[in-house]
Structures are given as structure tokens and as C-alpha cells.
Amino acid sequence: MILALKSIGEILQMLGERITEERLSQNITQRDLASRSVVAYSTLRKIESSG
């Protein structure tokens, strides 16, 4: 995957999708992930929903 050819918006969307996929594969809720990380729940929701 060549990220240099993608826009910032596309990269952020891909990142959000990747986070969601990985979180779900580990059976972790957004709240659980937020509490385990330094990212606020509301921020995590925004990242996963729109990148």
C-alpha cells in the first residue's frame, strides 16, 4: 500500500477502519480500548466512524 498517493482524509479513514477491525477481532469494546489507552472514548468513536 502506497500512502503517499492517498489524501490525508483517505489515510485517516483507513486508520479508523484498521483500528475498528483490530479492536473487534480482539473482542474489545470502544470503551475498553479507550480505558486501556490515552485516547478519550469520544475521540476513539470519531476516529473509528470517520477517520
ROVEXVO-797893 format. One record per residue: x, y, z of N, C-alpha, C in turn; residue number from 1. Coordinates in nm, 3 decimals. Each point is the difference from the previous one (the first is absolute). Layout:
// ROVEXVO-797893
SITE n_east n_north n_up ca_east ca_north ca_up c_east c_north c_up resi
SITE X Y Z X Y Z X Y Z NUM
...
This chain:
// ROVEXVO-797893
SITE n_east n_north n_up ca_east ca_north ca_up c_east c_north c_up resi
SITE 0.084 -0.118 0.000 -0.084 0.118 0.000 0.089 0.124 0.000 1
SITE -0.025 0.091 -0.092 0.080 0.121 -0.012 -0.081 0.116 0.057 2
SITE 0.035 0.044 0.119 -0.075 0.106 0.067 0.026 0.137 -0.061 3
SITE 0.114 0.019 -0.064 0.034 0.129 -0.057 -0.097 0.042 -0.109 4
SITE -0.068 -0.094 -0.062 -0.092 0.032 -0.108 -0.143 0.022 0.050 5
SITE -0.019 -0.005 0.130 -0.133 0.015 0.056 -0.011 0.134 0.071 6
SITE -0.122 0.051 0.010 -0.021 0.126 0.071 0.002 -0.025 0.150 7
SITE 0.014 0.105 0.075 -0.001 -0.011 0.147 -0.131 -0.063 0.045 8
SITE -0.111 0.041 -0.059 -0.131 -0.054 0.036 -0.008 -0.150 -0.024 9
SITE 0.055 -0.044 -0.112 0.000 -0.144 -0.031 0.086 -0.078 0.098 10
SITE 0.113 0.057 0.036 0.088 -0.067 0.096 -0.068 -0.010 0.136 11
SITE -0.064 0.108 0.044 -0.070 -0.003 0.129 -0.115 -0.098 -0.001 12
SITE -0.071 -0.009 -0.112 -0.109 -0.097 -0.010 0.054 -0.142 0.008 13
SITE 0.110 -0.026 -0.068 0.062 -0.133 0.004 0.045 -0.033 0.142 14
SITE 0.056 0.098 0.069 0.045 -0.021 0.137 -0.119 -0.033 0.090 15
SITE -0.109 0.075 -0.014 -0.120 -0.028 0.079 -0.055 -0.139 -0.025 16
SITE -0.002 -0.040 -0.126 -0.048 -0.135 -0.035 0.091 -0.107 0.059 17
SITE 0.129 0.024 -0.005 0.097 -0.097 0.054 -0.015 -0.014 0.151 18
SITE -0.017 0.112 0.068 -0.020 -0.004 0.145 -0.126 -0.078 0.034 19
SITE -0.108 0.027 -0.072 -0.126 -0.070 0.025 0.016 -0.149 -0.023 20
SITE 0.060 -0.039 -0.112 0.018 -0.141 -0.032 0.082 -0.071 0.107 21
SITE 0.108 0.063 0.041 0.088 -0.062 0.101 -0.071 -0.009 0.135 22
SITE -0.071 0.106 0.037 -0.073 0.001 0.127 -0.105 -0.110 0.003 23
SITE -0.075 -0.012 -0.107 -0.105 -0.103 -0.006 0.058 -0.140 -0.003 24
SITE 0.113 -0.018 -0.067 0.062 -0.133 -0.005 0.046 -0.046 0.138 25
SITE 0.024 0.096 0.087 0.042 -0.033 0.137 -0.116 0.008 0.098 26
SITE -0.121 0.022 -0.054 -0.121 0.005 0.081 0.009 0.104 0.111 27
SITE 0.044 0.120 -0.038 0.015 0.111 0.094 -0.100 0.109 -0.038 28
SITE -0.069 0.054 0.098 -0.093 0.110 -0.027 0.079 0.130 -0.015 29
SITE -0.065 0.100 -0.056 0.063 0.130 -0.012 0.035 0.055 0.139 30
SITE -0.091 -0.016 0.095 0.026 0.049 0.136 0.120 -0.071 0.063 31
SITE 0.010 -0.132 -0.021 0.114 -0.074 0.054 0.131 0.049 -0.062 32
SITE 0.000 0.016 -0.132 0.121 0.048 -0.067 0.038 0.139 0.048 33
SITE -0.097 0.086 0.014 0.027 0.136 0.048 0.059 -0.002 0.141 34
SITE -0.054 -0.086 0.085 0.052 -0.006 0.137 0.140 -0.059 0.007 35
SITE 0.037 -0.082 -0.098 0.134 -0.061 -0.006 0.101 0.091 -0.067 36
SITE -0.046 0.104 -0.065 0.090 0.088 -0.075 -0.008 0.142 0.054 37
SITE 0.071 0.089 -0.064 -0.003 0.140 0.039 -0.096 0.080 -0.088 38
SITE -0.085 -0.070 -0.072 -0.096 0.064 -0.091 -0.137 0.003 0.067 39
SITE -0.064 0.114 0.002 -0.133 0.013 0.058 -0.101 -0.081 -0.082 40
SITE -0.102 -0.050 0.068 -0.104 -0.079 -0.066 -0.062 0.078 -0.116 41
SITE -0.031 0.126 0.021 -0.063 0.080 -0.106 0.091 0.015 -0.120 42
SITE 0.129 0.014 0.023 0.098 0.011 -0.108 0.009 -0.131 -0.077 43
SITE 0.004 -0.110 0.072 0.006 -0.131 -0.063 -0.122 -0.024 -0.088 44
SITE -0.118 0.038 0.049 -0.122 -0.014 -0.078 0.011 0.079 -0.130 45
SITE 0.050 0.122 0.009 0.013 0.084 -0.120 0.101 -0.060 -0.099 46
SITE 0.111 -0.050 0.053 0.102 -0.059 -0.088 -0.057 -0.120 -0.072 47
SITE -0.070 -0.087 0.072 -0.054 -0.121 -0.061 -0.114 0.031 -0.097 48
SITE -0.078 0.102 0.028 -0.116 0.027 -0.086 0.034 0.079 -0.124 49
SITE 0.097 0.088 0.010 0.026 0.084 -0.117 0.147 0.015 -0.035 50
SITE 0.086 -0.053 0.079 0.142 0.014 -0.028 0.060 0.126 0.052 51
